[in-house]
């Protein structure tokens, strides 16, 4: 029997009872363990990558938020600088009586701040005198209406929105038969429908809602027009663009007269009607009720930049007896010194800031 058992062990596939499991099964189990280990490693790699990516993404978001907040604070600081400059100007006028208390483009507030490095980012600032522009809320009065039409004609702009502007401001819902216009029936048919204010404009941007208004006209009109309370009737002769002065009254629409006025205001500003007559002559006497020498309304545009992140503020300030009242304070993404109430520049270095030394040639 012993010899037979030994012979059986020689047969293919035969094994000894003491030999344990076959070698093929051990290899199979080792392969499974390797696959499990590789799968676990791959899963851990994915989890680590996802965690790292999420952490990096959150860090970038946090960094972008910090930069945006810094740029926003820079833009805010620009408005506060403008407010301080306007208050200082009022205090100087009150104590020294310089320039007869007039406001002109050679004063500190009008110089603005060209793009400058602050240590925390870049800042640019521009202060504009809204009292040196046509007040569109007075367009329903005969003289301002004619002045607006003259201005539009001089700039080659369509006057199609003049009638709709009058209807937007007036309190009735009737379009006069002698001109084009638009009242609630027209605006209700717009998509989406809306209604006219039937009251004074609250901001220049509101003009975009008028029938016949387009973006090009808005851009072209912005340097010459403002939206102020109805009581603001006079235009500051020291800060008004020559195009506005020429449109105000036919007697001012003369190159020689305008040239003399610009020259007179360039050195120290005009502070009295007598100075106007001395510079331009008695022919401008009919425009006396239209011109002033002081300003109370200022538009401030301030832009801050931290790296490639831009924030800006567009503010309207009212100065009364040396105190500054904020009428509106609008924060925007991107720089806002492209010439109207919308960001249009790629960077602060593109800003077109005025040089106070060119005050007489604006």
C-alpha positions, 0 to 999 in steps of 0.5 A: 500500500505504501508503494501505491500511495507513492505512485499516486503522488506521481500522477498529474494534479496529485498532492500530499495531504500535508502539502496545504493549498495549491499554489494557483489559489495563493496567487489568485488571492494575492492578485485580489489584494493588489487590486484592492490596494490599488483601488484604495490608493486611487480613491485616496488620491482622488480625495486628496486632489479634490480636497486640495483643489477645493482648498485652493479654490476657497483660498483664491475666492478669499484672496479675490474677496480681499482684493475687491474689498481693498479696491472698494475702500480705496474708491470710497476714500477718494470720495472722502478726499473730494469731500474734504477738498470741497469743505476746505475750499468753502472754509478758505472762501469764508475766511479770506474771501478769495476770488469773491467766493466764486468756484472755478477750475483752478481750485484744488477740488477741480484738479482731481487725482491722476492714477497714483500708487497709495501703498495699498493699490491705485487710486484715481479721482475726478470732481466735476461741477454739475452747476456748470451744465444744463439742468435737464429738469428745467427743460419744460421752461422756455429758456432752458428748452431752447438752450437744450435744443441749441446744444443738441444742434451744435453737437450734431445730436438728434433732438427726438428725445426733447419732447419725450423728456418734457413729457417724462417730467411734466405731471400730465398724461397728454402729448401736445399737438405741436410736438412729438412726445411720449406719455404712459400709453407709449411706455405701456406698449414697451417690452417690458412695459413701464410708466414715465415718472411724471416728475423731475429726473432723479439721475442722469442714467434715468434718461436711458428710459426715454423714448428716442434715447440711445447710448451714443446720445447719452455719452455725447450729452453727459459732459454738458448736462446735469440732473439737479433740483428744479430750483437750480437755474444758473450755470456757473460761468467759471466751470461751464464748457464753452458749448454750454455757454454758447447754447445758453443765450444767442449773445454768448454764441460768439467766438470773440465773446466766448474767448474773452470769457474763457480768458477772464476765468482762467487766471482767478475766476469770475466773481461778479457780473461786472467782471463778465461785462468787462470781459465780454461787453454789454452785449451779454447783458440779456444773459445775466439771469442765466449765469452764476459764479458759485457752485453747490452740486458736484459729481465725484467719480473715484476708482480704486485698483488692487492688482487687476481688481477694480471698484469705483464709486459715483457720488453726487454731493451738495455743498451748503454753507460749507457742509457736504450732503451726500445725495447718492453714493453708487458703487460699481465694478470696474473703473467709472471714469470713461465719461458717463455713468457706466464702466468703459475702461480697461484700466486706470492708466487710460483715464482722461483727467483734466489739468487745472492749468488748462481751465481756460480751454476746456 
